[in-house]
């Protein structure tokens, strides 16, 4: 099943985000290489600066999706004010559909 990880950065945390970004990209690359990551990218503020993330993963359960979210270096660095995990149904423009 697919899950959307909707992550909201803490206010004023752009410097932390940029500092941790290489580790975050390495983590997502590993998820991508194993087929777990389906898509990902940052939300942008009014100045087009990243202020959150949308990560879509395939997981067996919400608990597994939660574990994936917790292992993200951004999460470990306490970048996020909130992480909402929702089941997701990819309907339009799904690769391979």
Steps between C-alpha positions, in 0.01 A plus 500: 500500500614855433534757776550876472737645757400866528776675692490859624827668600534691824500877440842648434664165426624553143866495609450166677321360195786598271762363741329158523392485133791284372419228757128530420569457126721197571219347710237559232734366231532174696119479531472567127756230416292242690170608342353640824510866394243591236545878490628782717564871504486812715211735564596861434419820686403833341871565428534160329715369787438145629284484812380140507497173309263269320632143488296213353615153608377145460469323834316200642340704780467846650748387767759417232438837332545665841833318546614618155409857596684476833818372334521800267798717599271804496282335762801394707625861492161619634437712189128426488231667708256232380486186288161382378491145360204424274411203278524614139335380178700607194238528225622735224837488321620200698811358330438160345121538515 
